[in-house]
Amino acid sequence: MTDAAGIRVVAVADADSFVKWAASLLGSVPGLRPHLLLVRTPLTVSAAQERTALAGTGIGQDDVTRIDFAAATEWLDRHRPDVVLLAGRGPFVRLLGRVIDALPHRPVTVSGLPGMAIPAQRGALDYRRHTDLLIVHSHREMRAFAELGERIGVRTPTALATLPFARRRQRMVSAGRVRVDATASARSSVAIAERPSPAAAPVRPPATDIVFAAQALVPVAREERARIAAMLVRAAEADPGRRVVVKLRSRPGEAETHLERDPYPALLPRRRPANLVFSYDSMATALETAAGLVTVSSTAAIEATALGVPVIALDSFGVRKSLLNTVFVGSGLLGGRDEVVAGRFRHPHPDWLRDNYFHPESDATWWERVEQLVALRRSGSLPARRVPSPRGGALHEAWHRASVLGAEDRTVSGALALAVGTPVTRTLAAVRGRGGSSEASTWSDAATDYTLEPNPFHDSMRR
């Protein structure tokens, strides 16, 4: 582990999107050579996924250690990092938070989400409330998580970063091109980014591909996913001279961050057009030959925008929080399937950019905040934010551990807790689903950028 300015940093991760995010985020700090600790869970990246996730981040294979959860405490105690970036889904972050609590030399803990986080979800904040700093990636997300924290009584410090997948690209907004509408109120002021001049446009090689960024969670309904598959076939047939590339996150037998119940390879016909192809390359590689990107709500839209690749964010199934696409309202990127087939992709409106992921680099002060927290911890002035004890005691803690680790948890207590707790949690989930929640309106409330009730995706970490 090599440090920068005397700060030793370790990222602890498992799933593909979190590995990519952690490596890209930490790789962007000048002079920092972090280490990546991959804890074995059902979601842990394969060797091939790891190579794809690390490509272009500056973090190599020698900077990665794979480890069982049971060995994590000893490893962290031996290496004594100053900062631990907990990069995983909420239950994973909470489980590793308990590991941090057991260390005699407590590091600063940082957490975050690996892409766009609108709407800000209650679970996303609640599971990370014990970390010293929550990283968000836009001014809009800063406001959303602050409002969510006020509603649920959580006071977790936040700091702004630039989405690392766009950081090293030609920027569409710079500090010198941003002005704020002074006529708006302080709460609702609109940040307006001047449109960049043609000379500033990113220079790319000739590109003709239509790239589809597949997502596991949205849309949920099989028939809607089948309509997307049919759209891809139509797009390929409409112009045999261009490729339609279905960008997938995992090969057969590999895991993803989220469970995909109806993968696109199973929905597309076996005898499909020759120019309709699958890709397991990194998104950056796929975009090198892209004339346009289509997605429902993938962060790939931001990566494409940063490269100057035009985008269509599909609104064929509506625009709502449960599709995770309300972030695109006002962007000018929303469009339907016919527009994809016709190739009518577009760039975002400049008045959307600064508030949504394309803020000036000077606004991104997360690393400075980390340095301040390290100084406070070293001086003994930063109190520990500990994971609260589970309300169900040791049995609940064992159930949580086994739920995160799956087959990697080989304890008797874990097996017993799953046997007792799984039917109970399924019953509670069914009751909540039938009866709703007093806060159930937040998933359908277009006036807010946060939600208060559990998400509707039924996406267990156990596979």
C-alpha positions in Angstrom: 0.0 0.0 0.0 1.5 3.3 -1.1 0.3 6.5 0.4 -0.1 10.2 -0.7 0.6 12.9 1.8 1.1 10.2 4.4 -2.5 8.9 4.1 -3.0 5.2 3.6 -6.3 4.3 1.9 -8.0 0.9 1.4 -11.2 0.3 -0.5 -13.2 -2.7 0.6 -15.6 -3.9 -2.1 -17.2 -6.9 -3.7 -19.7 -6.2 -6.6 -18.7 -5.1 -10.1 -20.1 -1.6 -10.1 -18.7 -0.8 -6.7 -15.2 -2.1 -7.7 -15.3 0.1 -10.8 -16.5 3.1 -8.8 -14.0 2.7 -5.9 -11.0 2.2 -8.2 -11.9 5.1 -10.4 -12.6 7.4 -7.5 -9.4 6.7 -5.6 -7.4 6.5 -8.8 -8.3 10.1 -9.5 -6.5 11.4 -6.4 -3.0 12.6 -7.5 -0.2 10.7 -5.8 -2.5 8.2 -4.1 -1.8 4.5 -4.6 -4.7 2.8 -2.8 -5.2 -0.8 -2.1 -8.4 -2.7 -3.1 -9.6 -5.4 -0.7 -12.2 -7.7 -2.3 -14.3 -9.5 0.3 -15.8 -12.8 -1.0 -19.7 -12.6 -1.2 -22.1 -14.0 -3.7 -21.6 -10.7 -5.6 -17.8 -10.6 -5.7 -16.4 -9.9 -9.2 -14.9 -12.6 -11.3 -11.3 -12.2 -12.5 -12.6 -11.0 -15.9 -15.0 -8.5 -14.3 -12.1 -7.2 -12.1 -9.9 -6.6 -15.1 -12.7 -4.7 -16.8 -13.5 -2.7 -13.7 -9.9 -1.7 -13.1 -9.1 -0.7 -16.7 -7.9 2.9 -16.9 -8.1 3.5 -13.2 -4.4 3.3 -12.5 -5.0 0.4 -10.0 -3.3 -2.8 -11.1 -3.5 -6.4 -10.0 -0.7 -6.0 -7.5 -2.9 -3.5 -5.7 -5.8 -6.0 -5.1 -6.2 -8.6 -2.4 -9.0 -11.2 -2.3 -10.0 -12.2 1.2 -12.6 -14.1 3.2 -14.8 -12.0 5.5 -13.4 -13.9 8.5 -9.9 -12.6 7.8 -10.9 -9.0 7.2 -10.4 -7.8 10.8 -6.9 -9.2 11.0 -5.9 -7.8 7.6 -7.1 -4.3 8.4 -5.6 -4.4 11.9 -2.2 -5.4 10.3 -2.2 -2.8 7.6 -3.7 0.0 9.7 -5.2 2.2 6.9 -6.0 5.8 7.7 -9.1 5.7 5.4 -11.4 2.8 4.5 -13.7 3.3 1.6 -16.7 0.9 2.1 -17.8 0.2 -1.4 -20.8 -2.1 -1.6 -24.5 -2.4 -1.2 -26.0 -1.1 2.0 -26.0 -4.4 4.0 -22.4 -5.0 3.0 -21.4 -1.6 4.2 -23.1 -2.1 7.5 -21.5 -5.6 8.0 -18.0 -4.1 7.3 -18.8 -1.2 9.6 -19.0 -3.7 12.4 -15.5 -4.9 11.4 -14.3 -1.3 11.6 -15.8 -1.0 15.1 -13.7 -3.9 16.3 -10.3 -2.4 15.2 -8.0 -0.9 17.9 -6.9 1.8 15.5 -10.0 3.1 13.9 -9.7 4.6 10.4 -11.9 7.2 8.8 -14.8 5.5 7.0 -16.1 6.8 3.7 -19.1 5.4 1.7 -21.0 6.3 -1.4 -23.0 4.9 -4.4 -21.5 3.9 -7.7 -23.5 6.1 -10.0 -26.5 8.4 -10.2 -28.5 8.3 -6.9 -31.7 10.1 -7.8 -34.0 9.4 -6.1 -32.1 9.4 -2.8 -33.4 6.2 -1.2 -34.0 5.8 2.5 -32.1 2.5 2.7 -29.1 3.9 0.9 -28.7 6.5 3.6 -29.7 4.5 6.6 -27.3 1.7 5.9 -24.4 4.2 5.5 -25.3 6.5 8.4 -22.5 5.2 10.6 -19.7 6.2 8.1 -17.8 9.4 8.6 -18.5 10.7 5.1 -21.0 10.0 2.4 -19.9 10.8 -1.1 -22.4 12.1 -3.6 -21.9 13.2 -7.2 -24.1 16.2 -8.0 -25.4 19.3 -6.3 -28.9 17.8 -6.8 -27.9 14.7 -4.9 -26.4 16.9 -2.1 -29.8 18.5 -1.7 -31.8 15.2 -2.0 -29.7 13.4 0.7 -29.9 16.5 3.0 -33.7 16.6 2.6 -33.9 12.8 3.2 -31.7 13.0 6.3 -34.0 15.7 7.7 -37.0 13.5 7.2 -35.6 10.4 8.8 -33.4 12.1 11.4 -30.0 11.0 10.0 -27.1 13.4 10.2 -24.4 11.9 7.9 -21.9 14.4 6.6 -21.8 14.5 2.7 -19.2 15.7 0.3 -19.3 16.3 -3.4 -17.2 14.3 -5.9 -17.2 14.2 -9.7 -18.5 11.0 -11.1 -15.2 9.3 -11.7 -16.3 7.8 -15.0 -16.5 11.3 -16.4 -13.6 12.9 -14.6 -10.9 12.4 -17.1 -13.0 13.3 -20.1 -13.3 16.6 -21.9 -15.6 18.6 -19.7 -18.8 20.2 -21.1 -18.8 22.7 -18.2 -15.9 24.5 -16.7 -15.7 26.9 -13.7 -15.4 29.9 -16.1 -18.6 29.0 -18.0 -21.0 28.7 -15.1 -23.4 31.4 -14.0 -26.3 31.2 -11.5 -29.7 32.7 -12.2 -29.8 35.5 -9.5 -33.6 35.9 -9.9 -34.3 32.6 -8.3 -34.6 32.0 -4.6 -31.7 30.5 -2.7 -33.5 27.2 -2.4 -34.7 26.9 -6.0 -31.9 28.7 -7.9 -31.2 27.3 -11.3 -27.5 26.8 -12.3 -27.1 27.4 -16.0 -24.1 26.2 -18.0 -23.1 27.9 -21.1 -23.1 25.7 -24.2 -19.5 24.8 -25.1 -18.1 26.1 -28.3 -17.7 23.6 -31.2 -14.0 23.9 -30.9 -14.2 22.4 -27.4 -16.1 19.3 -28.4 -14.3 16.0 -27.7 -12.5 14.6 -30.7 -13.4 11.0 -31.3 -12.7 8.5 -34.1 -15.5 7.9 -36.6 -18.2 6.0 -34.8 -21.5 4.3 -35.9 -22.5 1.9 -33.2 -25.7 2.2 -31.2 -24.8 1.1 -27.7 -27.5 -0.1 -25.3 -26.6 0.0 -21.6 -28.5 -2.9 -20.1 -29.7 -2.7 -16.5 -30.8 -5.4 -14.1 -33.4 -3.5 -12.2 -35.2 -1.4 -14.8 -37.6 -1.9 -16.3 -38.8 -4.7 -14.0 -41.6 -6.2 -16.1 -40.6 -9.0 -18.5 -42.9 -7.7 -21.2 -41.3 -4.2 -21.1 -37.8 -5.8 -21.3 -39.1 -7.8 -24.3 -40.2 -4.5 -26.0 -36.7 -3.2 -25.6 -35.3 -6.4 -27.1 -37.6 -5.9 -30.1 -36.5 -2.3 -30.4 -32.9 -3.5 -30.6 -33.8 -5.9 -33.4 -35.6 -3.2 -35.3 -32.7 -0.8 -34.9 -30.3 -3.4 -36.3 -32.6 -4.2 -39.2 -33.1 -0.5 -40.0 -29.5 0.0 -40.9 -27.4 -3.2 -41.4 -24.3 -1.0 -41.8 -24.2 0.0 -38.1 -23.8 -2.3 -35.1 -26.3 -2.4 -32.3 -24.2 -3.3 -29.3 -25.9 -4.7 -26.2 -23.5 -3.8 -23.4 -23.8 -6.5 -20.7 -22.3 -6.4 -17.2 -21.8 -10.1 -16.6 -21.1 -13.3 -18.5 -23.1 -16.5 -17.8 -22.1 -17.7 -14.3 -20.9 -14.2 -13.1 -22.8 -12.1 -10.6 -23.8 -8.4 -10.8 -24.5 -5.8 -8.2 -28.2 -6.4 -8.8 -30.2 -9.5 -9.7 -31.3 -9.6 -13.3 -34.3 -11.8 -13.7 -34.9 -11.5 -17.4 -31.5 -11.0 -19.1 -31.5 -9.6 -22.7 -29.6 -12.6 -24.2 -32.6 -14.7 -23.3 -35.1 -12.2 -24.7 -33.4 -11.7 -28.0 -34.1 -14.2 -30.8 -31.4 -16.8 -31.5 -31.5 -15.9 -35.2 -30.9 -12.2 -34.8 -29.4 -9.7 -37.2 -25.7 -10.2 -37.7 -25.1 -6.6 -36.6 -26.8 -7.0 -33.3 -24.0 -8.1 -30.9 -23.2 -8.5 -27.3 -20.2 -6.8 -25.5 -18.6 -7.5 -22.2 -16.0 -4.8 -22.6 -15.9 -1.8 -20.3 -18.3 1.0 -21.1 -15.4 3.3 -22.0 -14.4 0.8 -24.6 -17.9 0.4 -26.0 -18.3 4.2 -26.2 -15.2 4.5 -28.4 -17.2 3.4 -31.4 -20.6 4.7 -30.3 -22.6 7.1 -32.4 -25.3 7.1 -29.7 -26.1 5.5 -26.4 -29.5 4.3 -25.2 -30.5 3.4 -21.7 -33.4 3.6 -19.3 -31.4 5.2 -16.5 -27.8 3.9 -16.5 -25.0 6.1 -15.3 -23.5 5.2 -18.7 -25.5 8.2 -19.9 -23.2 10.5 -17.9 -20.2 8.7 -19.2 -21.4 9.1 -22.8 -22.2 12.8 -22.3 -18.8 13.4 -20.9 -17.3 11.9 -24.1 -19.7 13.9 -26.4 -21.7 10.8 -27.3 -25.4 11.7 -27.8 -27.9 9.8 -25.7 -31.5 8.7 -25.5 -32.9 7.9 -22.1 -36.0 5.8 -22.8 -39.3 7.2 -21.6 -41.4 4.6 -23.4 -42.5 3.1 -20.1 -43.0 6.4 -18.4 -40.8 8.7 -16.2 -41.0 7.9 -12.6 -38.9 7.1 -9.6 -39.4 3.4 -9.8 -37.7 3.5 -13.3 -34.9 5.6 -11.7 -35.2 8.0 -14.7 -36.6 11.2 -13.1 -33.1 12.5 -13.0 -33.4 13.1 -16.8 -36.4 15.4 -16.5 -35.3 18.7 -18.1 -32.2 17.2 -19.7 -33.6 16.9 -23.2 -32.4 13.3 -23.3 -35.7 11.6 -22.9 -37.0 9.8 -26.0 -38.9 6.8 -27.3 -38.1 3.6 -29.0 -38.9 4.9 -32.5 -36.3 7.7 -32.0 -33.7 5.0 -31.1 -34.5 3.1 -34.3 -34.2 6.3 -36.3 -30.9 7.2 -34.6 -32.2 10.6 -33.3 -29.9 10.8 -30.3 -29.3 14.1 -28.6 -27.0 16.1 -26.2 -28.3 17.4 -22.8 -29.6 20.9 -22.4 -26.8 23.1 -20.9 -29.0 24.4 -18.1 -29.3 20.8 -16.8 -25.6 20.0 -16.7 -24.2 21.9 -13.7 -26.8 20.6 -11.2 -26.6 17.1 -12.6 -23.0 15.7 -12.5 -21.2 18.3 -14.6 -20.3 20.8 -11.9 -17.0 22.6 -12.1 -14.1 20.5 -10.8 -13.5 23.1 -8.1 -16.8 22.2 -6.5 -15.7 18.6 -5.9 -14.0 18.9 -2.5 -14.5 15.3 -1.2 -10.7 14.5 -0.9 -10.0 17.8 1.0 -12.8 16.7 3.4 -11.2 13.3 3.8 -7.9 14.9 4.6 -9.6 17.0 7.3 -11.2 14.0 8.8 -8.0 12.1 8.9 -6.3 15.0 10.8 -9.2 15.1 13.3 -9.0 11.3 13.8 -5.3 11.4 14.4 -5.7 14.2 16.9 -8.4 12.3 18.7 -11.1 14.9 17.9 -13.3 12.8 15.6 -15.7 10.6 17.6 -16.5 7.2 16.2 -19.7 6.7 14.4 -20.5 3.1 15.4 -22.9 0.7 13.8 -25.9 0.4 16.3 -26.5 -3.0 17.8 -29.1 -5.0 16.0 -32.5 -4.9 17.6 -32.8 -8.7 17.4 -29.5 -9.3 19.2 -27.0 -12.0 18.2 -29.5 -13.9 16.1 -30.3 -10.8 14.0 -26.6 -10.1 13.6 -25.9 -13.6 12.4 -28.8 -13.4 9.9 -27.5 -10.1 8.6 -24.0 -11.6 8.2 -25.3 -14.7 6.5 -27.6 -12.7 4.2 -24.6 -10.7 2.9 -22.1 -13.5 2.7 -24.3 -16.3 1.4 -22.4 -19.6 1.0 -19.2 -17.8 2.1 -20.7 -17.8 5.6 -20.0 -21.2 7.0 -21.0 -20.6 10.6 -23.6 -22.6 12.5 -25.2 -19.4 13.8 -25.6 -18.1 10.3 -27.3 -21.2 9.1 -29.6 -21.2 12.1 -30.4 -17.5 11.7 -31.3 -17.9 8.0 -33.5 -20.9 8.8 -35.4 -18.9 11.4 -35.2 -15.4 9.9 -35.8 -15.9 6.2 -39.5 -17.0 6.5 -40.1 -14.1 8.9 -38.6 -11.5 6.6 -40.6 -12.9 3.6 -43.8 -12.6 5.6 -43.1 -9.1 6.7 -42.3 -8.1 3.1 -45.5 -9.6 1.9 -47.5 -7.7 4.6 -45.8 -4.5 3.7 -46.5 -5.1 0.1 -50.2 -5.7 0.8 -50.8 -2.9 3.3 -48.5 -0.3 1.9 -46.7 2.3 4.1 -47.8 5.5 5.6 -45.0 7.0 3.4 -45.9 5.0 0.3 -46.5 8.2 -1.7 -42.8 9.1 -1.9 -42.1 6.7 -4.8 -44.9 8.3 -6.8 -44.3 11.9 -5.6 -42.8 13.8 -8.5 -42.2 16.9 -6.3 -39.3 15.3 -4.3 -36.0 13.7 -5.1 -36.1 11.2 -2.3 -38.1 8.2 -1.1 -39.0 7.0 2.4 -40.4 3.6 2.0 -38.5 0.4 0.9 -37.6 0.2 -2.8 -39.8 -2.0 -5.0 -37.1 -4.1 -6.6 -37.1 -7.2 -4.4 -33.4 -7.5 -5.0 -31.9 -9.8 -2.4 -28.1 -10.1 -2.0 -28.5 -13.9 -1.7 -28.5 -15.5 -5.1 
